[in-house]
Amino acid sequence: MKYNKTITLKDGKTCTIRNATEQDAKDVLSVFILTHEQTDFLTTYPEETSFTLDREKEYLKDKADNEREIELVAEIGGTIVGMAGIAPVGKTEKVKHRVSFGVCIEKSRWGLGVGRALTEACIECARKADYIQIELEVVSENTRALALYQSVGFVEYGRNPKGFRSRTSGWQEIVHMRLELDRYPNK
Ligand SMILES: CC(C)(COP(=O)(O)OP(=O)(O)OC[C@H]1O[C@@H](n2cnc3c(N)ncnc32)[C@H](O)[C@@H]1OP(=O)(O)O)[C@@H](O)C(=O)NCCC(=O)NCCS
């Protein structure tokens, strides 16, 4: 699936939201590791990623060629500052209407509107790909992310009090959220 849009951020800078390509693999991997170092709210620790550069290239190429998946980057002045993507929950008949969403932004760029732009872009792509429900999980203390998700229409449907076990903060409660993209599907 293809996406390309340029927006103006809160600081007046221009940001491009576009597909990650094979050529971005090195930068995407670096930003992935950096963002996972900068926050305790993501699912994995930086050293847990099993992706090599070649695997990342392959992954991004597959994403770009797939009509029901997307991996987006946010680029400011030629630098990748964040990523977001959607991936199907499953391909079988009973679950193929569901897609999961994830996003991370480099910390020095928080609060500028990049997260909102990436989130809205993923929702638009999920709609285009005919998904009916977009889903995510967020740590309950991640107030910034929760505010963003609620503002675009995600609603909570449950909590897991022992969802994550953080090395530094112990148990982290996970909030499950979903957004119906088509409330009355005729499918
Ligand atoms: C959560 C995250 C994606 C938000 O991205 P961002 O670029 O900082 O967000 P934006 O600047 O687009 O702001 C989006 C909304 O977040 C909320 N927000 C922003 N700053 C906030 C703050 N300091 N406190 C509370 N809410 C805040 C607001 O609702 C804001 O919308 P508005 O500015 O239109 O009012 C980003 O902080 C991040 O990558 N965090 C680490 C990784 C992570 O937690 N990912 C999500 C895992 S579920």
The ligand as a Gaussian input file, in Angstrom:
#p B3LYP/6-31G(d) Opt

LIG

0 1
 C        2.941000       8.536000      22.044000
 C        3.649000       9.232000      20.894000
 C        3.540000       8.356000      19.645000
 C        2.967000      10.582000      20.638000
 O        3.628000      11.194000      19.548000
 P        3.844000      12.779000      19.502000
 O        4.450000      13.101000      18.204000
 O        4.544000      13.225000      20.713000
 O        2.318000      13.260000      19.549000
 P        1.709000      14.582000      18.924000
 O        2.664000      15.710000      19.076000
 O        1.183000      14.292000      17.580000
 O        0.489000      14.822000      19.918000
 C       -0.629000      13.986000      19.812000
 C       -1.521000      14.152000      20.998000
 O       -0.903000      13.603000      22.146000
 C       -1.370000      14.314000      23.279000
 N       -0.228000      14.923000      23.931000
 C        0.849000      15.507000      23.378000
 N        1.688000      15.927000      24.327000
 C        1.126000      15.588000      25.504000
 C        1.528000      15.727000      26.857000
 N        2.660000      16.310000      27.184000
 N        0.700000      15.218000      27.802000
 C       -0.460000      14.612000      27.480000
 N       -0.877000      14.466000      26.216000
 C       -0.084000      14.941000      25.243000
 C       -2.314000      15.378000      22.778000
 O       -3.628000      14.826000      22.765000
 C       -1.827000      15.574000      21.367000
 O       -2.780000      16.065000      20.498000
 P       -2.901000      17.660000      20.226000
 O       -1.515000      18.214000      20.257000
 O       -3.558000      17.761000      18.924000
 O       -3.706000      18.137000      21.367000
 C        5.143000       9.518000      21.240000
 O        5.195000      10.246000      22.425000
 C        6.004000       8.281000      21.380000
 O        6.509000       7.770000      20.386000
 N        6.191000       7.788000      22.593000
 C        7.062000       6.650000      22.867000
 C        6.592000       5.388000      22.199000
 C        5.151000       5.107000      22.561000
 O        4.737000       5.286000      23.689000
 N        4.407000       4.625000      21.548000
 C        3.032000       4.241000      21.745000
 C        2.972000       2.870000      22.294000
 S        1.289000       2.350000      22.515000

